[in-house]
């Protein structure tokens, strides 16, 4: 294409993209949340158009190769001898690198002597030499995934804030006539200083001292220190002065305590810790897996916010077809590593590349979507990112947690975890059949991107200088090259490894409508039809099997599933903010991200209590640990909205269940001993949802209670209890495991109507 014309098109494309971005940003500012997701999509489309315009503009300066509008050649061309005056490479990037790179690092094209750069890449492997950009991006994405999982979601780096500093013994003196501020003085033995401008919370000293350490402190109010002189301070109440404030100062004990921060502030260290580490969302890779959000939206018949991220990555893949699979997917990189280290060492079990299995991913995708239409979500079993996330959770996380925190803090592995580990082993083991077999033929997430390739703008092309050497076929990791060395466009991931090994530089990555100097197709003959390698019968049989399989899985899962309408249906305690149970089972992708972010393993994977419907879904195991009041991580990292991202203030009042005291086993109620563990734990958490009642008190002949008889027993206040399970955890740890007084905890969190808040959207009255 004429360079001038190419630049004009590039300029026009960039202007169009800029207009879209500007309009989207302007509209987002004007309408805020009303069209928030649409604006994100528009901005993404605009940015892709701008990126395409930049690439087209740079391509217009490319000299010496066949004409192209968009050239995406970032591979390292094979070293070959050049004719006199012929440039080593005509691409703009290659010319720039030759200009800025020291000569000692460059290769000698006259003698075909490799430079240090090529030698270094060759030692890493032929694929590193052919396409180092891809390998670097893959490595970066895998490290990012590991960082998000092992560091960002690691909750144990959080540390609670220290208790607020308090200064006791202050005496009320008077109210300043001029300013109306309250004047307090401190005793001579009080060495603490209170500086002007400081905000303090004032409480009656007698009331504060009488309160137990785990009780809330009743403060008179928040004050600003306006003056400080000798041993006196002037305090200005922040807010309206009420008669109660005057009463507190004039009729109180006369001695007051000053806190430098609100003594009743709830701790938020787990929440703050996660927020401080989230440079990008912890669930980033999950929300860009399109099958996760697509299947969830279909199964739950609702909008899933992560659909926007899935659409964004699909838009990007219009420019770089199936780039997610070739560059971003951490599961694919893990499979590459396994194939290199283990599976690639033997070829005993290898199968051909034209068997019935070559289109499994499409049939698996169809079956998954059919099941989703029937209201059953099974994509979490096979989607790429949930598979690798669950593997990290069930294999790596116990090793990390046990070695750093202690093996006694690692929950035992159940049947569900074993099944997941075996399934992941199968995913890796498929590499013995062919390298990256899962990615080529099985992965339904990859099938979504393969279908997205229908809308590609760029693709791999082979020029007439091809000598049929077969090197491109041998190195292709996705079986995307036909026997005639042209491209199976639905399978190509633009990894560009083939371009790096082509001895004649016949491979280019350009716009799909580019037909300049291309080799003759079907030479040598491929034997493939327009329907692919297996033809119409394979498509019909596989499609029918996928539909029947999807319907069968959905019917079986529903028949032997949660069966929520039954009177004896199992209803586990779910994380705070979980949507109603029927929607929860349709929206939870079973990725395991919430387990990792949850401190103390409060959330644990469900087994087969609800059949396949509940397998690997998160439930609260209060015998193991209770839900921390300072944490809302599970909702923050959930990629599908099955657990709503609750603000901490809303989370503290959101009920997961109700603690029920078993009066037949509770030590005070059963008159077998004194115990107030649950009360202590509830007060320490700040809920104050359990009070005392006197039981088994003896009376004398006149009906007067005998002093020293009876027990103080716990009574749960239903309007305050949120079902956090901390009381159950303490009772189980002491009375069951340590003291062995009981076989089961005497206070257990139960769910049911009226016991829990399972909403589809946030309740403004709780914020």
Secondary structure, DSSP 8 states (H G I E B T S, - for coil): --HHHHHHHHHHHHHHHHHHHHHHHHHHHHHTTTTHHHHHHHHHHHHHHHHHHHHHHHHTT--SS---S-B---S--------TT--S--SHHHHHHHHHS-GGGS-BTTTTB--HHHHHHHHH-HHHHH-HHHHHHHHHHHHHHHHIIIIIT-GGG--------EEEEEEEEEE-TTT--EEEE--TT------TT-EEEEEEHHHHHHS-TTS-----EEEEEEEEETTEEEEEESS---HHHHHHHHSS-SEEEEESS-TT----HHHHHHHHH-SS-TTHHHHT-HHHHHHHHHHHTS--THHHHHHHHHHHHHHSTTHIIIII-HHHHHHHHHHHHTGGG--TT---SSSGGGGHHHHHHHHHHHHHHTT---HHHH-HHHHHHHHIIIIIIHHHHHHHH-GGGS----HHHHHHHHHHHHHHHGGGTSTTHIIIII-HHHHHHHHHGGG-SEEEEEBTT-----HHHHH-TT--B-TTS-B-TTT-----HHHHH-TT--EEEEETT--TTB--TTSS----BTTBSSHHHHHHHHHHHHHHHHHHHHHHHHHTS--TTSTT-------TTB--HHHHHHH-----HHHHHSGGG-EEE--STTGGGTTT-EEE-TTT----TT--HHHHH-SSSSB----HHHHTT--S-EEEE-TTTSTTTTTS----HHHHHHHHHT---EEEEEES--B-TTS-B-TT-SEEEEEE-TTT-----HHHHHHIIIIIIIS---SS-SEEEE-STTT----SS--GGG-
